[in-house]
Amino acid sequence: MQVSPLVWGVTLAVTVVVFVFDLIVVGRRPHEPSVKECVGYLSIYVGLAILFGIGVSVAAGSDYGIEFFAGWLTEYSLSVDNLFIFLIIMAKFAVPRELQQYALMVGIVMALVMRAIFIALGAAAINNFSWVFYVFGLFLIWTAWKLAREGAEDEDEYEENRLVLFVERRFPATSQFQGRSLIAKIDGKRLITPMLIVILTLGTTDLLFALDSIPAIYGLTREPYLVLTANIFALMGLRQLYFLIGGLLERLIYLSYGLAVLLAFIGVKLILHAMHENELGFINGGHPVHGAPEIPIWLSLVVIVGILAVTTVLSLRASAAMSDQERDQRTGPRRTWEED
């Protein structure tokens, strides 16, 4: 797929404009978005993603269009799983509802920048070392096994990472949120605010999620442009999705298992692809393994849609039989800054 520097430049420019505009709008009037507002923005972002995929199919060929849709759906499904962690973070830090939208927006912008770096590094590794597909594949299979074994436990037992703990211990913070301010001056002293800690937590948490999502999408397409745009469109509607389906997330009780199957499938696909370009001497003498099956991209798309559909249906049916108390236990206790 040939992507000119002009197309790259226009894509990046439009992305920056959209996110900056969104950030300015949110920053000017902190509020909890209504259902109508969330549905409106989410419909626009999803519609743009669909139009973009169709445009890729027309301009570059249907295979590339299918690769984009497969990558976008995979990134979106992984993002939905991430939203549950975001819910827990917001609850533990007791973030006011009217400030959550701003915190999410800044965290998403940070995530996009970090993912762009990961995408560039992944592309460089793939272009120079085809054996990296073995590494990606084995890593995804290990991640899938970890997800399947732990289920929802990893979400319920969320703990702050070392960087966030270091900042909390090293720099004194105000006891209350100071609106959108990251640093406040209290009694002549400059202190960080809980908002800075929340944004740092969201950003670093998504960085860890990128370790799974970037190898996964490279298992569906080797085109850095499609990898980047799929991530952009997946992140664009993440904030609205957070407020729109917050209650629904608690009912997707089998989501971790569904994603485990999805990641395992892509991991196997990566290993099979690596065998076709084998450079490791201890595997078939360093020659390509021609007998290894190749999973076509259209089949990958069908499998992805099928896994997500089955996971959603089974989760909602099982959740309907659970009590409200059982569902509420999934979010854990709230944290208040006065307790620190």
Secondary structure, DSSP 8 states (H G I E B T S, - for coil): ----HHHHHHHHHHHHHHHHHHHHHHHHS-----HHHHHHHHHHHHHHHHHHHHHHHHHH-HHHHHHHHHHHHHHHHHHHHHHHHHHHHHHHTT--HHHHHHHHHHHHHHHHHHHHHHHHHHHHHHHH-TTHHHHHHHHHHHHHHHHHHHTTHHHHT----HHHHHHHHHS-B-SS--TT-SEEEETTEEEE-HHHHHHHHHHHHHHHHHHHHHHHHHTT---HHHHHHHHHHHHHTHHHHHHHSHHHHTT-TTHHHHHHHHHHHHHHHHHHHHHHT---TTTGGGS--TTS----HHHHHHHHHHHHHHHHHHHHHHHHTS-HHHHHTTS-----GGG-
